[in-house]
Amino acid sequence: MSTTSERMAEAFKRATGEEVDPPKRLAIMRGKYTLDATPGYGGGRYVVTATAWAADSLNVEFRAKTQGSSTSVTRMEAMLREARARARTLVLLSDVLGANGWHVSQLNLVGEIGLQARKGDSYVQVFGDGSCHGYDDTAVRFAADVFAVALEHVRRR
């Protein structure tokens, strides 16, 4: 596998089990996964982005993505698997927070999809990379801890 597009197709197949043809424009979009590579500045290394979507029990979709500069099959496969794990973690976090009385919804910002949750006066935003934001430090710590536990749970499956 000498070309970047062939390596992308092989990484996609290994991570998702779905056979795809090598892309002509260095972008694969199938189902709930995308894998794309764009040349870096000055024509150097590629910036590779792997994205995965997953839906919670209320069918709200959350997206997580990972980025790297390696076009090796193993690294791109790992990026897709990590994006899938982080999307599933957002789903699990959404379900856990919802079961504990939080009102959870999708948060759309430029280039990112996370979740936002509100309970009483507490409000938090959680993104696929695990970063949490909000005004209530206790709620932010709670969301970050639940995300970390959920990520470990998803990775063990």
N, C-alpha and C positions, 0 to 999 in steps of 0.2 A: 504494500500500500504506500505508494509514493506521493500521491497528491493529497492536499488538505481535504478536498471533498470526499475522497475515498476513505480517509481516516474518520471523517465526521460520520459517514454512513455506517461504518463499522462500530463506532462508539455508540451511535444511536441504537443500533441493533442489539448490542450487548446490554445496554441500560434498560431498554424498553421491551426487547424481544420482538420488535417489529422491523422487518426487512424494508429498507428504503434504497432507492437509487442514489448514487452520489449526486449531490446538488450542483447545478450549474452556477448558481450565484452565492454559494457558501451559506445557505440557509435551509434548514429542514424544519418544517412545521407539520406535525402530525398529532391529531387528537389533543391531548393535554400537555404536549411537550414541544419545545422549540430548541433548536441548537443553531447558533449562527456565529460566523467569524467575520470580522471586519479588519482590514489591514490597519496596523498601528501607524503612528505618525512617521513620516519619512519612508514608508513602505517596509518597515521592519516587522517585528513580531505581530501576530494577529491578536486581537482582543476577542476572546471566545465567550459567548454568553449562553448559558443553559437556563431554561425557564420551564417551570412545571405549574400546573393548576390542579387544585383539588377542591371538592365541594363538601360542606359540612352537612349536618343532619337536616338543616332547613334549605338545603340546596343553594347556599350562598357560596360562590367560588372565591377562593383565595389563591394568589399567585406568589411564588418565590423564585428568585433567580440567583445564580452564582456567576462570577466572572473570573477569567484567568487568561494567561497569555501562552499557555501550552496547547499545541495541537496534536499531542500524542493521543492515541486511542484510549489508553488507560486513564489519562487525566480528564479527557472530555467525558468519558463514561462516568468517572467519579463525580464530575460536576453535575451531570444530569441526575445521578442518584441523590446527590446532596440537595439539589433544587427540589426533587420530589419529596425527600424527607422533610424539608423545611415547609413546603406547602401543606403536607399532611400534619405537621406540627401546628400550623396556624389553624387548621380544621379542628384538631383535637383541643387546642386552646379555646377556640370559639365554643365548642360543645361544653367544655368544662365551665367556662365563665357563664354561659347561658344557663346551665344547670344550677349555678350558684346565685341566680337572681340578677345577673348583669344583662343589660340590653346590648347585644353585639351586632355590629353591622360592618359591611365592607368599607374600607377607607381607600379612596382613589386619590393619589397624588401623582404628579408628573413622573412617569417612569416607575412608579411603585404602587403595589397594592398590598395593603396590610389590613388589619382589623382595628376597629375602634370599639371601645366598650365603656358603658356608663352604668353606674349604680349609685343612686343618690347624688351626692355632690362630687363623687369621684369619676374621673375620666382618664382613660389611657389609650394610647395608640401603640400597636405592636406591629413590627415589620418582619418579613421573612428572614432577615439576618439576625433576628433576636433583639434588636434595639427596641427599647420601650421609652415612650415619652408621656408626660402628663404633669399635672400640677400637684397632685397628691403623691408624696414620696412613698407612702405605704402602699398605695395602689400600684405604683410603678414597680416597686420591689416585688409585690405579689405577682404581677403579670410576668415579670422577668423570671421569677422562680418557677412559675407554672410552665412557662415556655421551655425553660431548661429541662425540667422533668419530662415534659411531653416529648421533647426532641430525643432524649435518651430512650424513652419508651418506643418511639417510632424507629429509632435506629436498631433496637434489639429485635424487632419483628423480622 
